[in-house]
Amino acid sequence: MKLIGLCRLGRDAEIRYAGDGTPVASLVGAWNYGRKDGEGKQPSQWGEFSLWGERAEKLAPYLLKGQQVYLIAGDAHVETFEKRDGGQGVKLTGRVESLEFGERPKGADGAAAPRQAAAPAARPEIGRASCRERV
């Protein structure tokens, strides 16, 4: 089963590495559904998803709490878990197949909050003299 939709991330992506060194980013997001109640609140469903490989490492610095993303998750299924209060909850889980960024999170003043920029990869500089010497 596939899950396709627009969600808002509930926390920053967490990167970890599988036993073979493959990067895996854990994403937690919420989807709103249904109608708003009398207080203006809309029900939501939380999900936990994993993003694997080089994409996980490259996108993790930009996958921040509040970021809206459109994702397609394969192998989507429902898992049950025990809540802190002892009750039982359900969450969606799956593996991210495709991900696109939506609008940026809003800051306290209502303006779009700046994205966290990823540090550029260090690349050795090769000057013209060194290139000529190698030829």
N, C-alpha and C positions, 0 to 999 in steps of 0.2 A: 504494500500500500504506500502511496505517496501523499505527503502533506504539502500543500502549496498555499502560501499566504504571506501577508504583510504583518510583521510583529514588531514589538519594541523590546530591545534588550533590557533585561532586569539587572544585569551586572556586567562589568568588563569581562571580555573573553579571558579565559585562563588557559595558558599553554603548558603542555606537558609532553613528554616523549615516551613512546612505546618502547618495549624491550629491544627492538631492532633499530631504535634511534629515529623512527618516524615521528614528526611533530603532529600533535593532536590539540586542537583548540576546543574547549568546552564552551558552549553558548547556552544561555538561559534567556528565554523570551516569553512574552505574553501576547495572546491574541484576544482582542475584544470581540464579543458576539452579542447578539440579541439587542433588546431595547434598553435604554436607560431607565432606571427606577425614578421614584419621586424625588430623590436627593441628587439626581443627575449622574449616578454611578452606573457604569455598564459592566456586566459580568465579563470575566476574562478566564482564559485557560492557559496555564503555564506549560512550557515544554523545555526539555533539555536535549541539545543536539551536539553532535561532534563534527568538526571540520578537520579533515586529514590532509597530510602532506605539506608540500611547499606553500600552498595557498594558506594553510593554517598559520604558518610562521609569518607570512607577508601581510596577512589581513588582521591578525590579532591586535596590533597597536591601534587599529582604527575601529575595532568592534567594541565600543564603549557603552556603558550604561546609558540608556535613554535613546541610543541610536535606533532609527527605524530601518529595518531590513526586509526585503522581499526574499523569501527562501523557498527552495524546493528540497524537501527531505525524503529520501528513500528509506525503505525498511521502517517506516513509521508505525509505531504501535503504542499502546497504552500500558503504563506500569502503575502499580499501586505502591504506596509507601505509607509509613506511619508518621503522622503529624506530631509536632512537639506536644500538643495537648492530649496525645494518645489516640486521637481519631485516625481514620484512614483517608488518604487523599489519592488522587490520580494525577498523572502527568503524561504528556506525550513525549516520546523519545524517537530519535532517528539519526540518520547520517546525512549531513548536508551534501546535496549534489550540485546545487547552484545557489548563488547568493548575490543580491544586488543591493546597493545602499539606497535608502530612502532619504527623507529629510533629516537634517541634523538635529540633535537635542537642543531644546531651548534653555537659555541661561535664566538667571533670576530676574533679569530685566526684560525678558521676553524675546531678546535677540538670539539668533542662532549662536550656540556655544562653539568656540573654536575646536577643531579636531586636534587630537594629539598627533603630532607629526612623528613619523618614524625616523630614526636617525639614519642618515645615508650610510650605506656600506662603505667601509674603508677600502679604497682602491689605490694601489701604488701608482704614483705619478711617474710617467716615463717622459723625460725631457728629450728634445731633439738631438742633443749631443749623444745621449745613450743609445738612441735609435740608430744614428749614423755609425756608431762604434760597432753595433751588432751586424751591420750589413756587410 
